[in-house]
Each structure stands twice: as structure tokens, then as C-alpha cells.
């Protein structure tokens, strides 16, 4: 039997998904600004940061209002708590998009140290693709919180991004050591790589919360083993 205010929870979930869509778009634009040295796009991403912050506050306020007024049962309470945690992860992923855009803005004024077919550039693009895919699928799990297989797969793929980040860090460190003129640009790319690794971490956090929502089971550590 549906509860009278199930529509409020549906709206709450929709707000989360809207926030996630906007964050994904900001990350895509930030990466495009980086790839194309497009300062206008980079500035647009930076300017849109406040919109994500407002959505997070609106979701938190709605969650608190629901808990205070509706005396939610266990499954509803899990949804509200998980939603608040997910919005925090989405906001932080949005912050990483801002960081990438700011670094893209600085790098646009310098000659690139990576060419399109450079192995390190390929790894950076691969890392961006995996991190974005993980966040996209984490958002899909918000649509369908019963899809635990997809959520667990997201958690497992976090290791792929971690390995790529470490590989890029070593490669960029070697480049900087071999050519001191490239140090600043290499450092900027290291931070971009770290931002992508953090985006994957936030996607992983959301996926773990989706398993908790469906099963009341905490896999935050067990899910990363093996």
C-alpha cells in the first residue's frame, strides 16, 4: 500500500537525479574545456558552481522537513539519509569539475605537454571516461535502487581509476624531472588526474549507499576487497 506522501519521496529522488545530471554535464564541459583549450567553456563551468550548491541545500532542507514532519518508517528513513549523503557526494564531484575547469583555464595559456596520441593522454582520457561512466551508472542506480549488481560493479571499477591515477602520477613526475620547463603543466595535469580519481570515489560512495538502501547492508569496506 502506498503511503500518502510517497509523491514527496519521488520528488526528493527526482531532485537528486536532476542534481546528478547537472554535475555530469559540468564534468563533461570541464573536460571539453581541457581538451580544446576553451577558456569560455571553462569560465562557464566555474560560474555554475553556485547552482550545484543551491541544489544540495534544497535537498538537505527537504530531507530535514520530511524527517521532522512525516515520521518516516525504516525504508523511507534510509532513502532520506542516503539521499543526503548522495547529494554531498554529487556536490563534491561538482567541485572537482570546477577544479578541472580552473586548471584547464591556466593550461590554455601554455603549449600542451601531451599530444592526442601520447600514451599518457590516452590514459587520461581513459580515466575520464571510466570515472564519468561510473558516475552515470551511480545516477542510474538512483533511478533503480534495486539494481545491486550495477552498484557493486561500480565499486569494483574504482580500482581501475586508482591504478590509472597512479600510473599518470609516475609518468608526469618523470616528464617533469626530464624537462623542468614542463613542471608547472605536469603538476596541473596531476591535479586533474586526482580530480578524476575523486569523482570515481564519489560515484563509488553513491553506489555503496544504493546497496545500503536496498538491503540495509553496509559494503563500504567489504565491497572493495578481492
N, C-alpha and C positions, 0 to 999 in steps of 0.2 A: 504494500500500500504506500502510495506517495504521501509524503508529509506536505503540509500546506505551503511551506516555504522552500520546497525543492527548487523552485524557479530562482530563488535568491542564490542558491549554491551553483546553479547552472550559470547565472550571470557572473558570479565570482570566478568560476573556471574560465569563462569567456574572456574576462579581463586579463587573466594570466596569459592566455593564449595570444591575445592582442599584444600584450607587452613583449612576449617572446618573439612574435613576428617582427615587431619594430626593432628589437635588439638584433635579430638575424640580419635584417636589412642594413642596419648600421654597420655591422661587421663586414658584410659584403661590400658596402660602399668604401669603408676604410681600406680594405684590401685592394679594391679597384684604384683608389687614390694612390696607393703604394705602387701598384703595378704600372700605372700610367703616368706617374708623377703629376697627378692632377690636384693642384692646390685648392681649386674651387670646391671639389668634392670633399677634400679633407676638412676644409673650413665648415662645410655643411654638416658633416658628421659631428664635429666639435660643438657646433651651435645647438645641435639637437639633444645634447646630453640632459638638459633640464626636463625634457618631455618624459624620458625614462624615469627620472627621479620622481616626477609627479605621479606617474602610474604606480610606482612602488608604494608611495604614500597612500594613494587611493585604495590599493588592495589591502594594505595593513589596516587602514581605517575601517574598511568594510568587514574585514575579519574580526576585528575587535567588537564592532557593532553587533555582528551575528552572535558571537560568543556571549556577549552581555545580555542580549535580548531573547535569544532563542533556546537556551539550554540544550545545546546540541547533544545528540547521542554519540556513541563511540565512533562510528564510521564518519559522521559529519564532522566531529571534532578533529579526527585525523586529516580530513580534507582541508579544513581551515588552517591547521598548523602546517601541514605540508605545503599548502599554497603560499603561506607567508615565507617559508624557507625558500621555496622556488622563486618567489619574486625577488628575494635578496640575491640569489644566485644570478638571476637574469639581470638585475641592476649592476652587479659586479662584472658580468660579461659585457654589458654595455659600456662600463668604464674602460674595459680593455679595448673596446672599439675606439673610444676616444684617444686612448694612449697610442694605438696604432696610427690613427689619423694625425696626431701631433708629430709623431716620428716621420710619417710619410711627408708631412709638410717640410720638415727640416731636410730630409733626404732629397726632396725635389730640387733643391738648390745645388745639389752636388752631383757629379758624374757617378753613375751606378758602379758598384764593385762586382755585381753579379750580372751576367748575361742570361738571356732566356733559356739557353740550353746548358748553362752551367749546372753541374751536379748539385751544388748547394741550393741554387734557385729552384731546381726540381724538387728537392727535399722540402724547401719552404712552402712551395705550392701544394705539395702532397700533405704536409702538416695542416695547412689552412683548410684543405678540402675535407680531411678527416674530422678536424675539430668542428667545422660547420655542419657536417653531416651528423655528428654526434648530437649537436645542439638541436638540429632539426628533428631528429628522431626522439630526443627527450621531450620536445614540444608535442610530437605525435603521441607520446605516452600520456601527456596531459589530456589529450582528446580521448584516449582509450586507456584508462588506468589499469585495465585488466591484462594488458599485453606485457606480461612479466618477462617473456623470452626476449623481447626487444630491449627492455630496460636492462636486463642482465648482460646482453650483448654490448650495450653502450659502456657499461662498467668495464668489461674485458678489453675493449678497444682503447681505453685510456692509456694502457701500456704502450700502444703503438705511437701515440703522440709523445709520450715521455721519452721514448727511445730516439725519435726524430729530433726532439729538442736537444737532447744530449749530443747527438751527432752534429747538429748545426753549431752548437756552442764550441765543440772541439775544432770544427772546420774554420769557423770565423776567428777563433783565437789564433789558429795557425796563420791565417791570412794577415791578421793584424801584426803578428810577430815578424812575418816576412816582409811587410810593407808598412812602415809606421805612418805613412800618409793616409792609409785606409783605416786607422784605428777608430776614429770617431764614427765613421759609417758602419764599421763592423759592430761596434757597440750598440748602435741604434738597431741593427738587424737582430742582435742577440736579444734585445728587449722585446722586439716584435715577436720573435720566436717564443719567448717566455710568455707573452700575452696570449698567444695561440694555445700554449700548453695550459694556461689558466682557464681559458674558455672551455677547453676539453674537460678540465677539472669541474667546472660549474655544471656542464652537461651531465657529468658523472654523478654529481651530488643530486641533481634533479631526478635522474634515473633511479638512484638508490631510494629516494623518497617515494617514488612511484611504487616500488616494491613494498615499502612500508605501508603505503596507503592501501594497497590491495590485500596484503597478507598480514599486516601488523608485525612484520618481520624485519629486523634491522640487519642489513647486509653490508654496512659501511666498511667493515674490515674483511669479513669472510668472502665477500664478492670480489675482492682484489687478489685473492690468493690463487695460486695454481696457474 
